């Protein structure tokens, strides 16, 4: 029962991740629906970087960061959750793309397989997961997700609607998986340095002192 306050604190991170997903998701959706390619070479270069190398760096570094952190703390459920999310995003995105829903699957650049945006799906899913474990950098995680999502419209790989579909899919998937994971015993020991644990150690120390007196 002593772990319960730690669970509550972790649920606060969950609430923060959910609220930011909604707020940033709406802002990004409005942005990609109301803007078109800028026709500015500098802006296009930024978009092209975020759409390619930037996206790859974000996903690789954040996955390795979460897995490395969880490995050090011996939280195997976190590693499984992260890898399951990666696999699920790929399966769902590629599976939907195979359906060829007309005319949504057509890309602005003339290609096919545009629905939904896999970049937006994965970026928002990872932003949610990162906010859960590292809430202090929440706005940075979601800023990266929003930038990557916008870049797909700027580089004409996706329409705004395709990006919004990715945002909804990514957020929905991670929300479902995390709500199930929250019942796992390891969810209670994520915040090992929480104020509750520090206070608990202090109380134990005082009790030990009184017992020896």
C-alpha positions in Angstrom: 0.0 0.0 0.0 3.0 2.3 0.6 3.5 2.5 -3.2 0.1 4.0 -3.8 1.2 7.7 -3.7 3.8 6.9 -6.3 1.1 5.5 -8.5 -0.9 8.6 -8.2 2.1 10.7 -9.1 2.6 8.6 -12.2 -1.0 9.0 -13.1 -0.4 12.7 -13.0 2.2 12.2 -15.8 -0.4 10.2 -17.7 -2.9 13.1 -17.3 -0.3 15.6 -18.5 0.6 13.4 -21.5 -3.1 13.1 -22.4 -3.9 16.8 -22.1 -0.9 17.8 -24.1 -1.7 15.2 -26.8 -5.2 16.8 -27.2 -4.0 20.4 -27.1 -0.9 20.0 -29.3 -2.9 17.7 -31.6 -5.6 20.3 -32.1 -3.1 23.1 -32.7 -1.1 20.9 -35.2 -4.3 19.8 -36.9 -5.3 23.5 -37.4 -1.8 24.3 -38.7 -1.7 21.5 -41.3 -5.2 22.2 -42.5 -4.8 25.9 -42.9 -1.3 26.1 -44.3 0.1 25.0 -47.7 3.7 24.6 -48.9 5.5 27.9 -48.1 7.4 28.2 -51.4 10.3 29.4 -49.2 13.5 27.5 -49.8 14.8 27.9 -46.2 11.5 26.8 -44.7 11.4 23.9 -47.1 14.9 22.8 -46.0 13.8 22.8 -42.4 10.7 20.8 -43.3 12.8 18.4 -45.3 15.2 17.8 -42.4 12.4 17.2 -40.0 10.6 14.9 -42.5 13.7 12.7 -43.0 16.8 12.8 -40.8 15.1 14.7 -38.0 12.3 12.2 -37.8 14.8 9.3 -37.8 17.0 10.9 -35.1 13.9 11.6 -32.9 12.6 8.0 -33.1 16.0 6.3 -32.7 17.3 8.5 -29.9 14.0 8.5 -27.9 13.6 4.7 -28.3 17.2 4.1 -27.2 16.8 6.6 -24.4 13.7 5.0 -22.9 15.0 1.5 -23.3 18.4 2.4 -21.8 16.8 4.1 -18.9 14.4 1.2 -18.3 17.2 -1.3 -18.5 19.2 0.5 -15.9 16.2 0.5 -13.6 15.3 -3.1 -14.5 11.9 -2.1 -15.7 11.3 -4.8 -18.3 7.7 -3.9 -18.8 8.7 -0.4 -20.0 10.9 -1.9 -22.6 8.2 -4.3 -23.8 5.7 -1.5 -23.9 8.0 0.7 -26.0 8.8 -2.1 -28.5 5.1 -3.1 -28.6 4.2 0.4 -29.5 6.8 0.6 -32.2 5.6 -2.6 -33.7 1.9 -1.7 -33.4 2.4 1.6 -35.1 4.1 0.0 -38.0 1.5 -2.8 -38.4 -1.5 -0.4 -38.1 -0.1 2.2 -40.4 1.0 -0.2 -43.1 -2.2 -2.3 -42.8 -4.4 0.8 -43.3 -2.2 1.9 -46.2 -2.8 -1.4 -47.9 -6.6 -0.8 -48.0 -6.2 2.1 -50.5 -9.1 4.2 -49.2 -10.0 6.4 -52.2 -9.2 9.3 -52.4 -7.5 9.6 -49.0 -4.6 7.3 -49.9 -3.3 9.7 -52.7 -0.4 11.9 -51.8 -0.1 15.5 -52.8 3.1 14.7 -54.7 1.2 12.2 -56.9 2.2 9.0 -55.0 0.0 6.6 -53.1 0.0 5.2 -49.6 -0.6 8.5 -48.0 -3.3 7.6 -45.5 -2.5 7.8 -42.6 0.8 9.6 -42.0 3.1 7.1 -40.4 5.5 9.9 -39.3 2.7 11.8 -37.4 1.5 8.5 -35.9 4.8 7.5 -34.5 5.9 11.0 -33.4 2.8 11.6 -31.4 2.8 8.1 -29.9 6.4 8.6 -28.7 5.7 12.1 -27.4 3.0 10.6 -25.2 5.3 7.9 -23.9 8.2 10.3 -23.3 6.0 12.7 -21.4 4.9 9.8 -19.2 8.4 9.0 -18.2 10.1 12.4 -18.5 7.4 15.0 -17.9 9.7 17.9 -17.4 10.5 17.9 -21.2 6.9 17.4 -22.2 6.7 20.5 -24.4 9.9 19.6 -26.2 8.6 16.1 -27.0 5.4 17.4 -28.4 7.1 20.3 -30.2 9.2 17.6 -32.0 6.0 15.7 -32.8 4.2 18.8 -34.1 7.3 19.8 -36.2 7.6 16.4 -37.8 3.9 16.3 -38.5 3.9 19.8 -40.1 7.0 18.8 -42.2 5.0 16.2 -44.0 2.7 18.8 -45.4 5.5 21.2 -46.2 7.4 18.6 -48.2 4.1 17.5 -49.9 4.3 13.9 -48.7 0.9 14.2 -47.0 -2.3 16.2 -46.9 -3.4 17.9 -43.7 -6.1 15.3 -43.3 -3.6 12.4 -43.6 -1.5 14.0 -40.9 -4.5 14.4 -38.6 -5.4 10.8 -39.1 -1.9 9.9 -38.0 -2.1 12.1 -34.9 -5.4 10.5 -33.9 -4.1 7.0 -34.6 -0.8 7.4 -32.7 -2.4 9.0 -29.7 -5.2 6.4 -29.6 -2.8 3.5 -29.7 -0.4 4.7 -27.1 -3.3 5.7 -24.8 -4.8 2.3 -25.0 -1.5 0.5 -24.3 -0.5 2.8 -21.5 -3.8 2.5 -19.7 -3.3 -1.3 -19.6 0.3 -0.9 -18.5 -0.7 1.4 -15.6 -2.0 -1.7 -13.8 1.4 -3.4 -14.0 3.3 -3.5 -10.7 6.3 -1.8 -12.2 4.2 1.3 -12.9 4.3 2.0 -9.2 8.1 2.3 -9.0 8.8 4.6 -11.9 9.3 7.7 -9.8 12.0 6.2 -7.5 13.1 9.6 -6.5 9.7 11.0 -5.7 9.0 13.3 -2.8 6.9 10.5 -1.2 9.8 8.1 -1.1 12.2 10.7 0.3 9.6 11.5 3.0 9.1 7.8 3.7 12.9 7.3 4.1 13.0 10.3 6.5 10.2 8.9 8.6 11.8 5.5 8.7 15.1 7.2 9.8 13.3 9.1 12.6 11.5 5.9 13.7 14.8 4.0 13.8 16.4 6.9 15.8 13.5 6.9 18.3 13.7 3.1 18.6 17.4 3.3 19.5 16.9 6.1 22.0 
